[in-house]
Amino acid sequence: MTDKEAWMHKYLCKLVGWTISHSVTVRGYEMDEPRFGLVLTRPDNKKDQMLVVIHSDPEGNAAGHLEITKEKYGT
C-alpha cells in the first residue's frame, strides 16, 4: 500500500460506525456551484453529527474526493 493509499484509508475510516441521516445541498467555493453532501449521525449520540461534502470537477466525471467536517450540524 502506498503512502497516499494508507492516508486515504485512514481518512475514510472516520466514517465507520456513523449513519446517514439525510442529504444536503451546500454552496461551493464558487458561489454559483452547489455541492452535495451527507449529514452523518452517531447512532449512540444524535447530537454528534458530521458533514461529508462530495467534491468533483464541474462535469462530475473526475475521481473527486470527500471533505469530512466533524461538527454539530443542524438537522
PDB file as gemmi writes it, atoms N, CA and C in Angstrom:
CRYST1    1.000    1.000    1.000  90.00  90.00  90.00 P 1                      
ATOM      1  N   MET A   1       0.860  -1.175   0.000  1.00  0.00           N  
ATOM      2  CA  MET A   1       0.000   0.000   0.000  1.00  0.00           C  
ATOM      3  C   MET A   1       0.908   1.240   0.000  1.00  0.00           C  
ATOM      4  N   THR A   2       0.600   2.179  -0.883  1.00  0.00           N  
ATOM      5  CA  THR A   2       1.383   3.409  -0.947  1.00  0.00           C  
ATOM      6  C   THR A   2       1.023   4.325   0.212  1.00  0.00           C  
ATOM      7  N   ASP A   3       1.844   5.349   0.436  1.00  0.00           N  
ATOM      8  CA  ASP A   3       1.545   6.320   1.494  1.00  0.00           C  
ATOM      9  C   ASP A   3       0.218   7.018   1.235  1.00  0.00           C  
ATOM     10  N   LYS A   4      -0.064   7.332  -0.035  1.00  0.00           N  
ATOM     11  CA  LYS A   4      -1.318   8.008  -0.384  1.00  0.00           C  
ATOM     12  C   LYS A   4      -2.512   7.098  -0.105  1.00  0.00           C  
ATOM     13  N   GLU A   5      -2.387   5.828  -0.451  1.00  0.00           N  
ATOM     14  CA  GLU A   5      -3.470   4.875  -0.196  1.00  0.00           C  
ATOM     15  C   GLU A   5      -3.694   4.688   1.309  1.00  0.00           C  
ATOM     16  N   ALA A   6      -2.611   4.612   2.072  1.00  0.00           N  
ATOM     17  CA  ALA A   6      -2.727   4.462   3.524  1.00  0.00           C  
ATOM     18  C   ALA A   6      -3.397   5.689   4.134  1.00  0.00           C  
ATOM     19  N   TRP A   7      -3.023   6.875   3.656  1.00  0.00           N  
ATOM     20  CA  TRP A   7      -3.626   8.112   4.165  1.00  0.00           C  
ATOM     21  C   TRP A   7      -5.122   8.133   3.861  1.00  0.00           C  
ATOM     22  N   MET A   8      -5.506   7.782   2.628  1.00  0.00           N  
ATOM     23  CA  MET A   8      -6.918   7.802   2.239  1.00  0.00           C  
ATOM     24  C   MET A   8      -7.707   6.772   3.052  1.00  0.00           C  
ATOM     25  N   HIS A   9      -7.142   5.607   3.275  1.00  0.00           N  
ATOM     26  CA  HIS A   9      -7.814   4.590   4.081  1.00  0.00           C  
ATOM     27  C   HIS A   9      -8.063   5.114   5.493  1.00  0.00           C  
ATOM     28  N   LYS A  10      -7.054   5.725   6.100  1.00  0.00           N  
ATOM     29  CA  LYS A  10      -7.200   6.279   7.447  1.00  0.00           C  
ATOM     30  C   LYS A  10      -8.243   7.397   7.463  1.00  0.00           C  
ATOM     31  N   TYR A  11      -8.239   8.241   6.435  1.00  0.00           N  
ATOM     32  CA  TYR A  11      -9.191   9.357   6.327  1.00  0.00           C  
ATOM     33  C   TYR A  11     -10.625   8.833   6.230  1.00  0.00           C  
ATOM     34  N   LEU A  12     -10.861   7.854   5.379  1.00  0.00           N  
ATOM     35  CA  LEU A  12     -12.211   7.321   5.183  1.00  0.00           C  
ATOM     36  C   LEU A  12     -12.687   6.484   6.371  1.00  0.00           C  
ATOM     37  N   CYS A  13     -11.769   5.931   7.153  1.00  0.00           N  
ATOM     38  CA  CYS A  13     -12.163   5.165   8.349  1.00  0.00           C  
ATOM     39  C   CYS A  13     -12.874   6.041   9.370  1.00  0.00           C  
ATOM     40  N   LYS A  14     -12.769   7.373   9.253  1.00  0.00           N  
ATOM     41  CA  LYS A  14     -13.500   8.272  10.146  1.00  0.00           C  
ATOM     42  C   LYS A  14     -15.009   8.077  10.015  1.00  0.00           C  
ATOM     43  N   LEU A  15     -15.450   7.528   8.880  1.00  0.00           N  
ATOM     44  CA  LEU A  15     -16.882   7.381   8.607  1.00  0.00           C  
ATOM     45  C   LEU A  15     -17.474   6.087   9.176  1.00  0.00           C  
ATOM     46  N   VAL A  16     -16.630   5.154   9.566  1.00  0.00           N  
ATOM     47  CA  VAL A  16     -17.099   3.858  10.047  1.00  0.00           C  
ATOM     48  C   VAL A  16     -17.904   4.038  11.337  1.00  0.00           C  
ATOM     49  N   GLY A  17     -19.084   3.440  11.380  1.00  0.00           N  
ATOM     50  CA  GLY A  17     -19.937   3.479  12.556  1.00  0.00           C  
ATOM     51  C   GLY A  17     -20.956   4.611  12.558  1.00  0.00           C  
ATOM     52  N   TRP A  18     -20.848   5.526  11.611  1.00  0.00           N  
ATOM     53  CA  TRP A  18     -21.811   6.630  11.519  1.00  0.00           C  
ATOM     54  C   TRP A  18     -22.967   6.205  10.627  1.00  0.00           C  
ATOM     55  N   THR A  19     -24.127   6.864  10.779  1.00  0.00           N  
ATOM     56  CA  THR A  19     -25.321   6.573   9.994  1.00  0.00           C  
ATOM     57  C   THR A  19     -25.699   7.812   9.189  1.00  0.00           C  
ATOM     58  N   ILE A  20     -26.053   7.616   7.923  1.00  0.00           N  
ATOM     59  CA  ILE A  20     -26.502   8.740   7.093  1.00  0.00           C  
ATOM     60  C   ILE A  20     -27.895   9.131   7.564  1.00  0.00           C  
ATOM     61  N   SER A  21     -28.044  10.397   7.992  1.00  0.00           N  
ATOM     62  CA  SER A  21     -29.364  10.833   8.454  1.00  0.00           C  
ATOM     63  C   SER A  21     -30.119  11.579   7.370  1.00  0.00           C  
ATOM     64  N   HIS A  22     -29.424  12.357   6.535  1.00  0.00           N  
ATOM     65  CA  HIS A  22     -30.080  12.997   5.396  1.00  0.00           C  
ATOM     66  C   HIS A  22     -29.042  13.609   4.463  1.00  0.00           C  
ATOM     67  N   SER A  23     -29.498  14.004   3.282  1.00  0.00           N  
ATOM     68  CA  SER A  23     -28.615  14.646   2.308  1.00  0.00           C  
ATOM     69  C   SER A  23     -28.880  16.149   2.313  1.00  0.00           C  
ATOM     70  N   VAL A  24     -27.876  16.914   1.893  1.00  0.00           N  
ATOM     71  CA  VAL A  24     -27.986  18.369   1.867  1.00  0.00           C  
ATOM     72  C   VAL A  24     -27.349  18.909   0.600  1.00  0.00           C  
ATOM     73  N   THR A  25     -27.711  20.127   0.266  1.00  0.00           N  
ATOM     74  CA  THR A  25     -27.042  20.877  -0.794  1.00  0.00           C  
ATOM     75  C   THR A  25     -26.390  22.074  -0.130  1.00  0.00           C  
ATOM     76  N   VAL A  26     -25.111  22.270  -0.380  1.00  0.00           N  
ATOM     77  CA  VAL A  26     -24.372  23.388   0.200  1.00  0.00           C  
ATOM     78  C   VAL A  26     -23.722  24.172  -0.931  1.00  0.00           C  
ATOM     79  N   ARG A  27     -23.414  25.434  -0.678  1.00  0.00           N  
ATOM     80  CA  ARG A  27     -22.745  26.257  -1.680  1.00  0.00           C  
ATOM     81  C   ARG A  27     -21.266  25.913  -1.716  1.00  0.00           C  
ATOM     82  N   GLY A  28     -20.725  25.822  -2.930  1.00  0.00           N  
ATOM     83  CA  GLY A  28     -19.310  25.521  -3.097  1.00  0.00           C  
ATOM     84  C   GLY A  28     -18.452  26.750  -2.921  1.00  0.00           C  
ATOM     85  N   TYR A  29     -17.176  26.584  -3.198  1.00  0.00           N  
ATOM     86  CA  TYR A  29     -16.234  27.692  -3.068  1.00  0.00           C  
ATOM     87  C   TYR A  29     -16.605  28.820  -4.028  1.00  0.00           C  
ATOM     88  N   GLU A  30     -17.011  28.438  -5.221  1.00  0.00           N  
ATOM     89  CA  GLU A  30     -17.537  29.410  -6.174  1.00  0.00           C  
ATOM     90  C   GLU A  30     -19.044  29.418  -5.935  1.00  0.00           C  
ATOM     91  N   MET A  31     -19.573  30.531  -5.512  1.00  0.00           N  
ATOM     92  CA  MET A  31     -20.948  30.597  -5.017  1.00  0.00           C  
ATOM     93  C   MET A  31     -22.004  30.099  -6.007  1.00  0.00           C  
ATOM     94  N   ASP A  32     -21.654  29.960  -7.288  1.00  0.00           N  
ATOM     95  CA  ASP A  32     -22.625  29.508  -8.275  1.00  0.00           C  
ATOM     96  C   ASP A  32     -22.838  27.994  -8.248  1.00  0.00           C  
ATOM     97  N   GLU A  33     -21.846  27.269  -7.838  1.00  0.00           N  
ATOM     98  CA  GLU A  33     -21.915  25.818  -7.935  1.00  0.00           C  
ATOM     99  C   GLU A  33     -22.384  25.169  -6.636  1.00  0.00           C  
ATOM    100  N   PRO A  34     -23.501  24.454  -6.681  1.00  0.00           N  
ATOM    101  CA  PRO A  34     -23.913  23.736  -5.468  1.00  0.00           C  
ATOM    102  C   PRO A  34     -23.033  22.502  -5.279  1.00  0.00           C  
ATOM    103  N   ARG A  35     -22.839  22.121  -4.062  1.00  0.00           N  
ATOM    104  CA  ARG A  35     -22.153  20.877  -3.714  1.00  0.00           C  
ATOM    105  C   ARG A  35     -23.164  20.027  -2.968  1.00  0.00           C  
ATOM    106  N   PHE A  36     -22.971  18.751  -3.040  1.00  0.00           N  
ATOM    107  CA  PHE A  36     -23.903  17.831  -2.411  1.00  0.00           C  
ATOM    108  C   PHE A  36     -23.197  17.103  -1.288  1.00  0.00           C  
ATOM    109  N   GLY A  37     -23.933  16.872  -0.233  1.00  0.00           N  
ATOM    110  CA  GLY A  37     -23.306  16.238   0.913  1.00  0.00           C  
ATOM    111  C   GLY A  37     -24.265  15.355   1.683  1.00  0.00           C  
ATOM    112  N   LEU A  38     -23.696  14.725   2.679  1.00  0.00           N  
ATOM    113  CA  LEU A  38     -24.440  13.831   3.557  1.00  0.00           C  
ATOM    114  C   LEU A  38     -24.203  14.260   4.991  1.00  0.00           C  
ATOM    115  N   VAL A  39     -25.250  14.265   5.790  1.00  0.00           N  
ATOM    116  CA  VAL A  39     -25.122  14.517   7.223  1.00  0.00           C  
ATOM    117  C   VAL A  39     -25.147  13.149   7.898  1.00  0.00           C  
ATOM    118  N   LEU A  40     -24.091  12.863   8.640  1.00  0.00           N  
ATOM    119  CA  LEU A  40     -23.970  11.593   9.344  1.00  0.00           C  
ATOM    120  C   LEU A  40     -24.195  11.824  10.831  1.00  0.00           C  
ATOM    121  N   THR A  41     -24.817  10.863  11.475  1.00  0.00           N  
ATOM    122  CA  THR A  41     -25.113  10.945  12.904  1.00  0.00           C  
ATOM    123  C   THR A  41     -24.596   9.692  13.590  1.00  0.00           C  
ATOM    124  N   ARG A  42     -24.040   9.874  14.770  1.00  0.00           N  
ATOM    125  CA  ARG A  42     -23.613   8.707  15.556  1.00  0.00           C  
ATOM    126  C   ARG A  42     -24.855   8.049  16.138  1.00  0.00           C  
ATOM    127  N   PRO A  43     -25.002   6.764  15.973  1.00  0.00           N  
ATOM    128  CA  PRO A  43     -26.178   6.077  16.496  1.00  0.00           C  
ATOM    129  C   PRO A  43     -26.345   6.220  18.011  1.00  0.00           C  
ATOM    130  N   ASP A  44     -25.240   6.355  18.752  1.00  0.00           N  
ATOM    131  CA  ASP A  44     -25.313   6.432  20.207  1.00  0.00           C  
ATOM    132  C   ASP A  44     -25.445   7.861  20.734  1.00  0.00           C  
ATOM    133  N   ASN A  45     -25.374   8.855  19.839  1.00  0.00           N  
ATOM    134  CA  ASN A  45     -25.469  10.248  20.272  1.00  0.00           C  
ATOM    135  C   ASN A  45     -25.982  11.087  19.104  1.00  0.00           C  
ATOM    136  N   LYS A  46     -27.280  11.311  19.052  1.00  0.00           N  
ATOM    137  CA  LYS A  46     -27.897  12.001  17.915  1.00  0.00           C  
ATOM    138  C   LYS A  46     -27.406  13.433  17.735  1.00  0.00           C  
ATOM    139  N   LYS A  47     -26.827  14.046  18.781  1.00  0.00           N  
ATOM    140  CA  LYS A  47     -26.338  15.413  18.674  1.00  0.00           C  
ATOM    141  C   LYS A  47     -24.940  15.480  18.067  1.00  0.00           C  
ATOM    142  N   ASP A  48     -24.250  14.356  17.998  1.00  0.00           N  
ATOM    143  CA  ASP A  48     -22.905  14.300  17.434  1.00  0.00           C  
ATOM    144  C   ASP A  48     -23.042  14.007  15.945  1.00  0.00           C  
ATOM    145  N   GLN A  49     -22.802  15.009  15.114  1.00  0.00           N  
ATOM    146  CA  GLN A  49     -23.002  14.859  13.680  1.00  0.00           C  
ATOM    147  C   GLN A  49     -21.758  15.254  12.901  1.00  0.00           C  
ATOM    148  N   MET A  50     -21.728  14.823  11.647  1.00  0.00           N  
ATOM    149  CA  MET A  50     -20.614  15.080  10.762  1.00  0.00           C  
ATOM    150  C   MET A  50     -21.174  15.408   9.379  1.00  0.00           C  
ATOM    151  N   LEU A  51     -20.566  16.363   8.719  1.00  0.00           N  
ATOM    152  CA  LEU A  51     -20.957  16.716   7.349  1.00  0.00           C  
ATOM    153  C   LEU A  51     -19.890  16.191   6.402  1.00  0.00           C  
ATOM    154  N   VAL A  52     -20.314  15.472   5.375  1.00  0.00           N  
ATOM    155  CA  VAL A  52     -19.411  14.972   4.347  1.00  0.00           C  
ATOM    156  C   VAL A  52     -19.853  15.589   3.026  1.00  0.00           C  
ATOM    157  N   VAL A  53     -18.998  16.435   2.442  1.00  0.00           N  
ATOM    158  CA  VAL A  53     -19.311  17.090   1.178  1.00  0.00           C  
ATOM    159  C   VAL A  53     -18.592  16.351   0.054  1.00  0.00           C  
ATOM    160  N   ILE A  54     -19.309  16.101  -1.032  1.00  0.00           N  
ATOM    161  CA  ILE A  54     -18.765  15.381  -2.175  1.00  0.00           C  
ATOM    162  C   ILE A  54     -18.277  16.402  -3.196  1.00  0.00           C  
ATOM    163  N   HIS A  55     -16.973  16.394  -3.472  1.00  0.00           N  
ATOM    164  CA  HIS A  55     -16.381  17.341  -4.421  1.00  0.00           C  
ATOM    165  C   HIS A  55     -15.960  16.602  -5.690  1.00  0.00           C  
ATOM    166  N   SER A  56     -16.113  17.251  -6.814  1.00  0.00           N  
ATOM    167  CA  SER A  56     -15.684  16.716  -8.100  1.00  0.00           C  
ATOM    168  C   SER A  56     -15.468  17.886  -9.040  1.00  0.00           C  
ATOM    169  N   ASP A  57     -15.093  17.598 -10.261  1.00  0.00           N  
ATOM    170  CA  ASP A  57     -14.984  18.664 -11.245  1.00  0.00           C  
ATOM    171  C   ASP A  57     -16.384  19.049 -11.730  1.00  0.00           C  
ATOM    172  N   PRO A  58     -16.539  20.182 -12.418  1.00  0.00           N  
ATOM    173  CA  PRO A  58     -17.879  20.638 -12.831  1.00  0.00           C  
ATOM    174  C   PRO A  58     -18.679  19.618 -13.647  1.00  0.00           C  
ATOM    175  N   GLU A  59     -17.975  18.796 -14.449  1.00  0.00           N  
ATOM    176  CA  GLU A  59     -18.691  17.808 -15.258  1.00  0.00           C  
ATOM    177  C   GLU A  59     -19.088  16.577 -14.453  1.00  0.00           C  
ATOM    178  N   GLY A  60     -18.478  16.406 -13.284  1.00  0.00           N  
ATOM    179  CA  GLY A  60     -18.803  15.253 -12.456  1.00  0.00           C  
ATOM    180  C   GLY A  60     -18.183  13.961 -12.915  1.00  0.00           C  
ATOM    181  N   ASN A  61     -17.163  14.033 -13.785  1.00  0.00           N  
ATOM    182  CA  ASN A  61     -16.579  12.797 -14.293  1.00  0.00           C  
ATOM    183  C   ASN A  61     -15.174  12.521 -13.758  1.00  0.00           C  
ATOM    184  N   ALA A  62     -14.693  13.335 -12.840  1.00  0.00           N  
ATOM    185  CA  ALA A  62     -13.381  13.091 -12.245  1.00  0.00           C  
ATOM    186  C   ALA A  62     -13.530  12.206 -11.011  1.00  0.00           C  
ATOM    187  N   ALA A  63     -12.401  11.766 -10.496  1.00  0.00           N  
ATOM    188  CA  ALA A  63     -12.437  10.878  -9.330  1.00  0.00           C  
ATOM    189  C   ALA A  63     -13.065  11.549  -8.120  1.00  0.00           C  
ATOM    190  N   GLY A  64     -12.806  12.838  -7.931  1.00  0.00           N  
ATOM    191  CA  GLY A  64     -13.403  13.574  -6.828  1.00  0.00           C  
ATOM    192  C   GLY A  64     -12.817  13.201  -5.482  1.00  0.00           C  
ATOM    193  N   HIS A  65     -13.367  13.792  -4.422  1.00  0.00           N  
ATOM    194  CA  HIS A  65     -12.931  13.486  -3.063  1.00  0.00           C  
ATOM    195  C   HIS A  65     -14.025  13.884  -2.081  1.00  0.00           C  
ATOM    196  N   LEU A  66     -13.915  13.381  -0.872  1.00  0.00           N  
ATOM    197  CA  LEU A  66     -14.857  13.712   0.192  1.00  0.00           C  
ATOM    198  C   LEU A  66     -14.199  14.678   1.164  1.00  0.00           C  
ATOM    199  N   GLU A  67     -14.928  15.694   1.570  1.00  0.00           N  
ATOM    200  CA  GLU A  67     -14.469  16.615   2.604  1.00  0.00           C  
ATOM    201  C   GLU A  67     -15.257  16.287   3.866  1.00  0.00           C  
ATOM    202  N   ILE A  68     -14.585  15.745   4.863  1.00  0.00           N  
ATOM    203  CA  ILE A  68     -15.236  15.320   6.095  1.00  0.00           C  
ATOM    204  C   ILE A  68     -15.068  16.417   7.141  1.00  0.00           C  
ATOM    205  N   THR A  69     -16.184  16.944   7.640  1.00  0.00           N  
ATOM    206  CA  THR A  69     -16.166  18.003   8.641  1.00  0.00           C  
ATOM    207  C   THR A  69     -16.948  17.531   9.854  1.00  0.00           C  
ATOM    208  N   LYS A  70     -16.268  17.360  10.986  1.00  0.00           N  
ATOM    209  CA  LYS A  70     -16.963  16.932  12.200  1.00  0.00           C  
ATOM    210  C   LYS A  70     -17.425  18.181  12.926  1.00  0.00           C  
ATOM    211  N   GLU A  71     -18.707  18.296  13.095  1.00  0.00           N  
ATOM    212  CA  GLU A  71     -19.283  19.454  13.754  1.00  0.00           C  
ATOM    213  C   GLU A  71     -20.699  19.118  14.157  1.00  0.00           C  
ATOM    214  N   LYS A  72     -21.285  19.958  14.966  1.00  0.00           N  
ATOM    215  CA  LYS A  72     -22.724  19.836  15.220  1.00  0.00           C  
ATOM    216  C   LYS A  72     -23.400  20.519  14.060  1.00  0.00           C  
ATOM    217  N   TYR A  73     -24.142  19.767  13.308  1.00  0.00           N  
ATOM    218  CA  TYR A  73     -24.773  20.262  12.090  1.00  0.00           C  
ATOM    219  C   TYR A  73     -26.275  20.169  12.272  1.00  0.00           C  
ATOM    220  N   GLY A  74     -26.963  21.286  12.230  1.00  0.00           N  
ATOM    221  CA  GLY A  74     -28.417  21.291  12.456  1.00  0.00           C  
ATOM    222  C   GLY A  74     -29.176  20.477  11.449  1.00  0.00           C  
ATOM    223  N   THR A  75     -30.206  19.816  11.899  1.00  0.00           N  
ATOM    224  CA  THR A  75     -30.999  18.977  11.006  1.00  0.00           C  
ATOM    225  C   THR A  75     -32.255  19.667  10.563  1.00  0.00           C  
TER     226      THR A  75                                                      
END                                                                             
